[in-house]
Amino acid sequence: MTRPLPRWAPALAALLAGVAAALAHPPFGVLPGLLAYGLIMRLGDCADIRRPLRSAFFRGWLAGVGYFALGVWWVVEAFLVDAATYGWMAPFALLLMASGLALFWGAALWLYRLARPRGLGRVLVFAGALSALEWLRGHILTGFPWNLPGESWRAGGVVSQAASVAGVYGLTWITVAIAAAPALLFDPVPRARRALAVAVAGLALAGLVGFGAYRLGAAAPEKGAGVKIRIVQANIDQKEKWRPENLPQVFESYVALTTAPARQRPDVVVWPEGALPAVIDDLLAPGSPYVGRLTDALQPGQTLLLGANRADVGPGGDVRYFNSLIALRREDVGLRVGGIYDKRRLVPFGEFVPLGKLAGRIGLRSLVHMPEDFTPGPEPRPLTLAGLPTAQALICYEALFPHFTSDAARRGGVRPAWIVNVSNDAWFGATSGPWQHLNLASYRAIEEGLPIVRATPTGVSAVIDAFGRSSPQTRLSLGKSGFIDATLPYRLQPTLYSRLAETIFASLLLVSALFLGATQRFSGDS
């Protein structure tokens, strides 16, 4: 007689399943971890019969805790930049963040158990429940779509190309459905039926691989302008950058890399988000010693795209601060501001504190080195830059959000030729965070069919082509000081995803709903 499992065993299995699923993401790349989605589904199937919904929610939540604790552990590093002030918050921040994000996974398994799908095709219902709650995670409040299951695949690889059609939410549905299918081998139904269901999942995976291989091999790019790009990565530690006495040294580090000899003169130089520890208005003010130095660093006709903090003084003397991308063009008479993009999507607790006045009373402050929280910018539109193709700016956190660029293009009435993504990944330290951020940002290239020029202060900076690929020659890794000289990659024709947004994902959710209705009506399987 088989002894029953201890009551804590399903809870431990759920937690470990979440960790395994997180290990599938870059930089770990343990793709067999995707099979954990099948275990999570079965944990919902066999929830405690006395309190099945509560049991399913708890198991899904534990799986989410394991997934997000590993996926966002880098958040601890941000609090250690100023350890004397914020260090005590680090473990609580990770615990609260992982536990809060895990609520979406708990709700997904609760919904799956509530639906009680039957038969071998219930993987489609599970995929629908989890991907729908992941979509909600990416949209509720400010949204935080970090490490969606569909982004487990390395960007630029064959499977990732499906995001050009279905987006990452659609790819999440497909990934979860395929990954959960092997769990059907343990169903108490005839072996042939189980084998057929798993074979269908295998064929779906083969189809993804085939489509990706075809797209990478056969897609023809549009002709481009051959713009020469230089990305500057000074590798200045976040702890040192914001010491006032270090401003001259930080500035000279960027200038030295900007003016380093090149085989071909760059048309545009890109400095990362928050490159200089000062408000740009002060640096460019009349009489500032930095204006002349910056002017000398650029040649006539060159443009500097600079991530900077900007202050705006209102009529009443009130000051608003923006996290901005500033375009400075060197002309015969000196520097000219050729365009400004103000970051629209701000990081909660990083750039602003929700319920700011109440939070301030209990001692909470955003982590930015500014007198006040940042203000969100206007609705994004592409930047028109003199002598350069139209560009869409994405500042740090904004690179997580699918269809951001297409929405901006619709507002501006023009499709950009490239995306410039400046980010301050120095907050992540030498963790998995910068590599994950690179992977997530690269999916925006795949979805839009546009190249990305990505600049960070300490890595990982890269030139990413319209298929989401970057090579060692067009990347600067963590902890490296230097620059990347490259020609701006060509853009592709607009992708199906850029035209249809989440229409295909919504269709996949409809498939889940239709299957659920059909099986509950006609199937006798349990």
C-alpha positions as CSV (number, residue, x, y, z in Angstrom):
1,M,0.0,0.0,0.0
2,T,1.4,3.4,-1.0
3,R,1.8,5.9,1.8
4,P,0.2,9.3,1.1
5,L,2.5,12.2,0.5
6,P,3.0,14.6,3.4
7,R,0.7,17.6,3.4
8,W,3.6,20.0,2.8
9,A,4.9,18.1,-0.3
10,P,2.6,19.9,-2.8
11,A,3.5,23.3,-1.4
12,L,7.2,22.5,-1.7
13,A,6.6,21.2,-5.3
14,A,4.9,24.4,-6.2
15,L,7.7,26.5,-4.9
16,L,10.4,24.5,-6.7
17,A,8.3,24.5,-9.9
18,G,8.3,28.3,-9.9
19,V,12.1,28.4,-9.4
20,A,12.5,25.9,-12.3
21,A,10.4,28.0,-14.6
22,A,12.4,31.1,-13.7
23,L,15.6,29.2,-14.6
24,A,14.5,28.9,-18.2
25,H,15.0,32.7,-18.6
26,P,18.3,34.1,-19.7
27,P,21.0,34.3,-18.5
28,F,20.4,30.9,-17.0
29,G,18.8,29.4,-20.1
30,V,17.7,26.1,-18.5
31,L,14.9,25.4,-20.9
32,P,13.9,22.1,-19.4
33,G,12.6,24.3,-16.6
34,L,9.7,25.1,-18.8
35,L,8.3,21.6,-18.0
36,A,7.5,23.0,-14.6
37,Y,4.3,24.6,-16.1
38,G,2.9,21.1,-16.4
39,L,3.6,20.4,-12.8
40,I,1.9,23.6,-11.8
41,M,-1.1,22.7,-13.8
42,R,-1.4,19.2,-12.2
43,L,-1.0,20.8,-8.7
44,G,-4.2,22.7,-9.7
45,D,-5.9,19.6,-10.9
46,C,-5.2,17.7,-7.6
47,A,-5.9,20.6,-5.2
48,D,-7.1,19.6,-1.8
49,I,-10.7,18.4,-2.3
50,R,-11.9,19.9,1.0
51,R,-11.0,23.4,-0.1
52,P,-10.0,23.1,-3.8
53,L,-10.1,26.8,-4.8
54,R,-8.2,28.0,-1.7
55,S,-5.7,25.2,-2.2
56,A,-5.2,25.9,-5.9
57,F,-4.7,29.6,-5.2
58,F,-2.1,28.9,-2.5
59,R,-0.2,26.5,-4.7
60,G,-0.2,28.9,-7.6
61,W,0.9,31.7,-5.3
62,L,3.8,29.6,-4.0
63,A,4.9,28.8,-7.6
64,G,4.8,32.5,-8.3
65,V,6.9,33.3,-5.2
66,G,9.6,30.9,-6.4
67,Y,9.4,32.3,-9.9
68,F,9.6,36.0,-9.0
69,A,12.0,35.6,-6.1
70,L,14.6,34.3,-8.6
71,G,13.5,36.5,-11.4
72,V,13.7,39.9,-9.5
73,W,16.2,39.2,-6.8
74,W,18.3,42.0,-8.4
75,V,16.0,44.5,-6.8
76,V,18.1,44.1,-3.6
77,E,21.0,45.7,-5.4
78,A,19.1,49.0,-5.8
79,F,18.7,49.4,-2.1
80,L,22.3,48.7,-1.4
81,V,23.5,51.6,-3.6
82,D,22.8,53.8,-0.6
83,A,23.0,51.1,2.0
84,A,23.1,53.4,5.0
85,T,19.7,54.9,4.1
86,Y,17.9,52.1,2.3
87,G,19.8,48.9,3.0
88,W,17.4,47.8,5.7
89,M,14.6,47.7,3.1
90,A,16.3,45.3,0.8
91,P,15.0,41.9,2.1
92,F,11.6,43.3,2.7
93,A,11.5,44.8,-0.8
94,L,12.3,41.4,-2.4
95,L,9.8,39.5,-0.2
96,L,7.0,42.0,-0.8
97,M,7.7,42.3,-4.5
98,A,7.8,38.5,-5.1
99,S,4.8,37.9,-2.9
100,G,2.8,40.6,-4.6
101,L,3.6,39.6,-8.2
102,A,2.8,36.0,-7.2
103,L,-0.8,36.9,-6.5
104,F,-1.3,36.9,-10.3
105,W,-0.1,33.3,-10.5
106,G,-2.3,32.4,-7.5
107,A,-5.3,34.0,-9.2
108,A,-4.5,32.1,-12.5
109,L,-4.5,28.7,-10.8
110,W,-7.6,29.6,-8.8
111,L,-9.3,30.5,-12.1
112,Y,-8.1,27.3,-13.7
113,R,-9.5,25.2,-10.8
114,L,-12.7,27.1,-10.8
115,A,-13.2,26.3,-14.5
116,R,-12.6,22.6,-13.9
117,P,-11.6,21.8,-17.5
118,R,-11.7,18.2,-18.6
119,G,-9.8,16.1,-21.0
120,L,-6.3,16.3,-22.5
121,G,-6.8,19.7,-24.1
122,R,-7.1,21.4,-20.7
123,V,-3.6,22.6,-21.2
124,L,-5.2,25.2,-23.5
125,V,-7.4,26.4,-20.6
126,F,-4.4,26.5,-18.3
127,A,-2.4,28.5,-20.9
128,G,-5.3,30.9,-21.2
129,A,-5.7,31.4,-17.5
130,L,-2.0,32.0,-16.8
131,S,-1.4,34.2,-19.9
132,A,-4.5,36.3,-19.2
133,L,-3.3,37.0,-15.6
134,E,0.2,37.7,-17.0
135,W,-1.4,40.3,-19.3
136,L,-3.1,41.8,-16.3
137,R,0.3,41.9,-14.4
138,G,1.6,43.9,-17.3
139,H,-1.2,46.4,-17.3
140,I,-2.7,46.9,-13.8
141,L,-1.7,50.1,-12.0
142,T,1.5,51.0,-13.8
143,G,2.2,47.4,-15.0
144,F,5.3,45.3,-14.5
145,P,5.7,42.8,-17.4
146,W,9.1,41.6,-16.3
147,N,10.1,38.0,-17.5
148,L,6.8,36.9,-19.0
149,P,6.9,33.2,-19.7
150,G,7.0,33.8,-23.4
151,E,10.3,35.7,-23.0
152,S,12.0,32.6,-21.6
153,W,13.4,32.0,-25.1
154,R,16.6,33.9,-25.9
155,A,15.7,36.9,-28.0
156,G,17.0,36.6,-31.5
157,G,16.7,32.8,-31.5
158,V,14.3,30.9,-33.8
159,V,11.4,30.5,-31.3
160,S,11.5,34.2,-30.3
161,Q,10.6,35.2,-33.8
162,A,7.0,34.2,-33.2
163,A,6.7,37.5,-31.2
164,S,6.6,39.3,-34.6
165,V,3.2,37.7,-35.1
166,A,1.7,37.1,-31.7
167,G,3.6,39.4,-29.4
168,V,5.1,38.2,-26.1
169,Y,1.7,37.7,-24.6
170,G,0.7,35.4,-27.4
171,L,4.0,33.7,-27.2
172,T,3.4,33.2,-23.5
173,W,0.1,31.4,-24.3
174,I,1.9,29.2,-26.8
175,T,4.9,28.5,-24.6
176,V,2.8,27.5,-21.5
177,A,0.5,25.3,-23.6
178,I,3.4,23.4,-25.2
179,A,5.4,23.2,-22.0
180,A,2.5,21.8,-20.0
181,A,1.6,19.2,-22.5
182,P,4.1,16.5,-21.3
183,A,2.2,16.4,-18.0
184,L,-0.7,14.8,-19.9
185,L,1.4,11.6,-20.1
186,F,0.3,10.9,-16.5
187,D,-3.5,11.1,-17.3
188,P,-5.5,8.0,-16.7
189,V,-6.6,7.7,-20.4
190,P,-5.5,5.4,-23.2
191,R,-1.9,5.7,-24.0
192,A,-2.6,6.5,-27.7
193,R,-4.6,9.5,-26.7
194,R,-1.9,10.8,-24.4
195,A,0.8,10.3,-27.0
196,L,-1.3,12.1,-29.6
197,A,-1.8,15.1,-27.4
198,V,2.0,15.3,-26.7
199,A,2.7,14.8,-30.4
200,V,0.5,17.8,-31.3
201,A,2.5,19.9,-28.8
202,G,5.7,18.7,-30.4
203,L,4.5,19.6,-33.8
204,A,3.5,23.1,-32.6
205,L,7.0,23.5,-31.2
206,A,8.5,22.3,-34.5
207,G,6.3,24.9,-36.3
208,L,7.6,27.7,-34.1
209,V,11.2,26.6,-34.9
210,G,10.4,26.3,-38.6
211,F,8.8,29.7,-38.8
212,G,11.7,31.3,-36.9
213,A,14.3,29.7,-39.1
214,Y,12.4,30.9,-42.2
215,R,12.0,34.4,-40.9
216,L,15.7,34.7,-40.0
217,G,16.8,33.3,-43.3
218,A,14.4,34.8,-45.8
219,A,13.1,38.2,-44.6
220,A,14.5,41.0,-46.7
221,P,15.3,44.3,-45.0
222,E,14.4,47.7,-46.3
223,K,17.3,49.9,-47.5
224,G,18.7,52.1,-44.7
225,A,20.6,55.3,-44.5
226,G,23.9,53.8,-43.2
227,V,23.9,56.0,-40.1
228,K,27.1,55.6,-38.0
229,I,26.4,55.1,-34.3
230,R,28.7,55.2,-31.2
231,I,27.4,53.9,-27.9
232,V,29.4,55.1,-24.8
233,Q,29.6,53.0,-21.7
234,A,31.8,54.6,-19.0
235,N,31.3,51.9,-16.4
236,I,31.0,54.2,-13.4
237,D,29.5,52.6,-10.3
238,Q,26.2,53.9,-9.1
239,K,27.6,54.4,-5.6
240,E,30.3,56.7,-6.9
241,K,28.5,58.6,-9.6
242,W,26.3,60.6,-7.3
243,R,29.0,62.1,-5.1
244,P,29.1,65.8,-6.1
245,E,32.9,65.9,-6.1
246,N,32.9,63.2,-8.8
247,L,31.0,65.1,-11.4
248,P,34.1,66.4,-13.3
249,Q,35.6,63.0,-13.4
250,V,32.4,61.4,-14.6
251,F,31.9,64.0,-17.3
252,E,35.5,63.6,-18.6
253,S,35.1,59.8,-18.7
254,Y,32.2,60.2,-21.1
255,V,33.9,62.9,-23.1
256,A,37.1,60.8,-23.5
257,L,35.1,57.9,-24.9
258,T,33.1,60.2,-27.2
259,T,36.2,61.7,-28.7
260,A,38.2,58.5,-29.1
261,P,39.4,57.9,-32.7
262,A,37.1,56.1,-35.0
263,R,37.5,54.6,-38.5
264,Q,34.4,56.5,-39.6
265,R,33.1,59.6,-37.8
266,P,29.9,58.7,-35.9
267,D,26.8,60.6,-36.9
268,V,25.2,60.1,-33.5
269,V,26.7,59.4,-30.1
270,V,24.5,57.9,-27.4
271,W,25.1,58.3,-23.6
272,P,22.9,56.2,-21.2
273,E,20.1,57.2,-18.9
274,G,21.3,59.5,-16.1
275,A,24.8,59.5,-17.5
276,L,25.8,62.7,-15.5
277,P,25.0,63.2,-11.8
278,A,23.5,66.7,-12.3
279,V,20.4,68.4,-13.8
280,I,21.0,69.1,-17.5
281,D,19.7,72.6,-17.1
282,D,22.7,73.4,-14.8
283,L,25.2,71.8,-17.1
284,L,24.0,73.8,-20.2
285,A,23.4,77.1,-18.4
286,P,25.3,80.2,-19.6
287,G,28.7,80.3,-18.0
288,S,28.8,76.6,-17.2
289,P,32.3,75.1,-17.8
290,Y,30.7,72.0,-19.2
291,V,29.0,73.7,-22.2
292,G,32.3,74.5,-24.0
293,R,33.8,71.1,-23.2
294,L,30.7,69.3,-24.5
295,T,30.7,71.5,-27.6
296,D,34.4,70.6,-28.3
297,A,33.6,66.9,-27.8
298,L,31.3,66.9,-30.8
299,Q,32.1,67.7,-34.4
300,P,29.8,69.9,-36.6
301,G,26.8,67.9,-37.7
302,Q,27.2,65.3,-34.9
303,T,24.3,64.6,-32.5
304,L,24.6,63.5,-28.9
305,L,21.6,61.6,-27.5
306,L,22.0,62.1,-23.7
307,G,20.0,60.5,-20.9
308,A,19.6,63.3,-18.4
309,N,17.5,64.6,-15.5
310,R,15.7,67.8,-16.5
311,A,14.0,70.5,-14.4
312,D,11.0,72.6,-15.6
313,V,10.1,75.7,-13.6
314,G,6.4,76.7,-13.7
315,P,5.0,80.2,-13.7
316,G,4.5,80.0,-9.9
317,G,8.1,78.9,-9.3
318,D,7.1,75.3,-8.8
319,V,9.7,72.8,-10.2
320,R,8.9,69.6,-12.0
321,Y,11.6,67.0,-12.7
322,F,11.7,64.8,-15.8
323,N,13.8,61.8,-16.7
324,S,14.6,62.7,-20.3
325,L,16.5,62.0,-23.5
326,I,18.0,65.1,-24.8
327,A,19.2,65.5,-28.4
328,L,22.1,68.0,-28.7
329,R,23.4,68.8,-32.2
330,R,26.7,70.5,-32.8
331,E,26.3,73.3,-35.3
332,D,28.7,76.0,-36.4
333,V,27.5,78.4,-33.8
334,G,27.6,75.8,-31.0
335,L,25.2,73.3,-29.4
336,R,21.5,73.3,-30.2
337,V,18.8,71.2,-28.5
338,G,17.4,69.2,-31.3
339,G,14.7,67.3,-29.4
340,I,13.5,66.2,-26.0
341,Y,11.7,63.1,-24.9
342,D,10.4,62.9,-21.4
343,K,9.9,59.4,-19.9
344,R,6.2,58.5,-19.8
345,R,6.2,55.3,-17.7
346,L,7.9,55.8,-14.4
347,V,9.1,53.1,-12.0
348,P,7.0,52.9,-8.8
349,F,9.2,53.5,-5.8
350,G,12.2,54.0,-8.0
351,E,11.1,57.3,-9.7
352,F,8.0,58.1,-7.8
353,V,6.2,56.8,-4.7
354,P,2.5,55.9,-5.1
355,L,0.4,57.9,-2.6
356,G,3.4,60.1,-2.3
357,K,2.3,62.4,0.6
358,L,1.1,59.5,2.7
359,A,4.3,57.5,1.9
360,G,6.4,60.5,2.8
361,R,4.9,60.7,6.2
362,I,6.0,57.2,7.0
363,G,9.5,57.8,5.7
364,L,9.3,56.3,2.2
365,R,11.1,58.1,-0.6
366,S,11.8,57.2,-4.2
367,L,15.4,56.0,-4.8
368,V,16.2,58.8,-7.3
369,H,18.7,61.4,-6.2
370,M,16.3,64.3,-6.8
371,P,14.5,66.7,-4.4
372,E,11.1,65.5,-5.7
373,D,9.7,62.5,-7.6
374,F,9.8,62.6,-11.3
375,T,6.8,63.8,-13.4
376,P,5.6,61.5,-16.2
377,G,6.1,63.1,-19.7
378,P,3.4,63.6,-22.3
379,E,2.1,60.8,-24.5
380,P,5.1,59.5,-26.5
381,R,5.8,60.3,-30.1
382,P,8.8,59.6,-32.3
383,L,11.6,62.1,-32.3
384,T,12.4,63.9,-35.5
385,L,16.2,64.6,-35.5
386,A,18.1,66.8,-37.9
387,G,20.1,64.7,-40.3
388,L,19.0,61.4,-38.8
389,P,16.2,58.9,-39.3
390,T,13.2,59.3,-37.1
391,A,13.7,57.5,-33.8
392,Q,11.5,56.3,-30.9
393,A,13.0,56.8,-27.4
394,L,12.5,54.2,-24.7
395,I,13.9,55.0,-21.3
396,C,14.8,52.0,-19.1
397,Y,11.5,50.6,-17.8
398,E,9.6,51.5,-21.0
399,A,11.4,48.8,-22.9
400,L,9.4,46.2,-21.0
401,F,6.1,47.2,-22.6
402,P,4.9,45.6,-25.9
403,H,3.4,47.9,-28.6
404,F,4.8,51.0,-26.9
405,T,6.5,52.1,-30.1
406,S,3.6,51.3,-32.4
407,D,1.3,53.3,-30.3
408,A,3.7,56.2,-30.3
409,A,4.0,56.0,-34.1
410,R,0.3,56.1,-34.5
411,R,0.1,59.3,-32.4
412,G,3.0,60.9,-34.3
413,G,1.8,59.7,-37.8
414,V,5.2,58.3,-38.7
415,R,6.9,55.0,-38.3
416,P,10.4,55.4,-36.8
417,A,13.4,53.8,-38.4
418,W,15.0,52.8,-35.1
419,I,14.6,52.7,-31.3
420,V,17.0,54.3,-29.0
421,N,16.9,52.7,-25.5
422,V,18.8,54.4,-22.7
423,S,18.8,52.6,-19.3
424,N,20.5,52.9,-16.0
425,D,21.1,49.2,-15.3
426,A,23.8,50.2,-12.8
427,W,21.0,49.9,-10.3
428,F,21.0,46.1,-10.9
429,G,24.7,45.6,-10.1
430,A,26.5,42.5,-11.3
431,T,23.4,40.4,-11.2
432,S,21.2,38.6,-13.7
433,G,19.1,41.8,-14.0
434,P,21.1,43.5,-16.8
435,W,21.1,40.4,-19.0
436,Q,17.4,39.9,-18.5
437,H,16.7,43.5,-19.3
438,L,18.7,43.2,-22.5
439,N,16.6,40.1,-23.4
440,L,13.3,41.8,-22.7
441,A,14.3,44.9,-24.6
442,S,15.4,42.8,-27.6
443,Y,11.8,41.4,-27.9
444,R,10.7,45.0,-28.7
445,A,12.9,44.8,-31.8
446,I,11.3,41.5,-32.9
447,E,7.7,42.8,-32.3
448,E,8.3,46.0,-34.2
449,G,10.8,44.9,-36.9
450,L,13.0,47.8,-35.8
451,P,16.7,47.9,-34.7
452,I,17.5,49.1,-31.2
453,V,20.5,51.1,-30.0
454,R,20.8,50.4,-26.3
455,A,23.1,52.4,-24.0
456,T,23.7,51.6,-20.3
457,P,26.3,53.0,-17.9
458,T,27.8,49.7,-16.7
459,G,26.4,47.1,-19.2
460,V,24.8,45.6,-21.1
461,S,25.0,48.1,-24.0
462,A,24.3,46.7,-27.4
463,V,23.2,47.3,-31.0
464,I,20.3,45.0,-31.6
465,D,19.0,44.2,-35.1
466,A,15.4,44.0,-36.2
467,F,15.3,40.3,-35.4
468,G,16.4,40.8,-31.8
469,R,20.0,39.7,-32.3
470,S,23.2,41.3,-31.0
471,S,26.6,39.9,-31.4
472,P,29.7,40.0,-29.1
473,Q,31.1,42.7,-31.5
474,T,28.1,44.9,-30.9
475,R,27.8,44.4,-27.2
476,L,29.6,45.8,-24.1
477,S,29.2,43.4,-21.2
478,L,28.9,44.0,-17.5
479,G,31.7,45.9,-15.9
480,K,33.3,47.0,-19.2
481,S,34.3,50.6,-20.1
482,G,34.5,51.5,-23.7
483,F,32.3,52.2,-26.8
484,I,30.6,50.4,-29.6
485,D,31.0,51.8,-33.1
486,A,28.5,50.3,-35.6
487,T,26.2,51.1,-38.5
488,L,22.6,51.4,-37.6
489,P,20.9,48.1,-38.7
490,Y,18.1,48.2,-41.3
491,R,14.5,48.1,-40.3
492,L,12.1,45.5,-41.6
493,Q,8.6,45.9,-43.0
494,P,6.0,46.4,-40.3
495,T,5.3,43.2,-38.5
496,L,1.9,41.6,-38.1
497,Y,2.1,42.3,-34.4
498,S,2.9,45.9,-34.9
499,R,-0.3,46.2,-37.1
500,L,-2.7,44.0,-35.0
501,A,-1.4,44.5,-31.5
502,E,-3.0,41.9,-29.1
503,T,-5.6,40.7,-31.6
504,I,-3.9,37.3,-32.1
505,F,-3.4,37.0,-28.3
506,A,-7.1,37.7,-27.8
507,S,-7.9,35.0,-30.4
508,L,-5.8,32.5,-28.4
509,L,-7.7,33.4,-25.3
510,L,-10.9,32.8,-27.2
511,V,-9.6,29.3,-28.2
512,S,-9.1,28.6,-24.5
513,A,-12.6,29.7,-23.7
514,L,-14.2,27.8,-26.6
515,F,-12.4,24.7,-25.7
516,L,-13.5,25.0,-22.0
517,G,-17.1,25.4,-23.1
518,A,-17.0,22.5,-25.5
519,T,-15.4,20.0,-23.2
520,Q,-17.6,20.8,-20.2
521,R,-20.6,20.2,-22.5
522,F,-19.5,17.1,-24.4
523,S,-16.6,15.5,-22.6
524,G,-17.0,12.8,-20.0
525,D,-13.3,12.8,-19.0
526,S,-12.4,14.0,-15.5
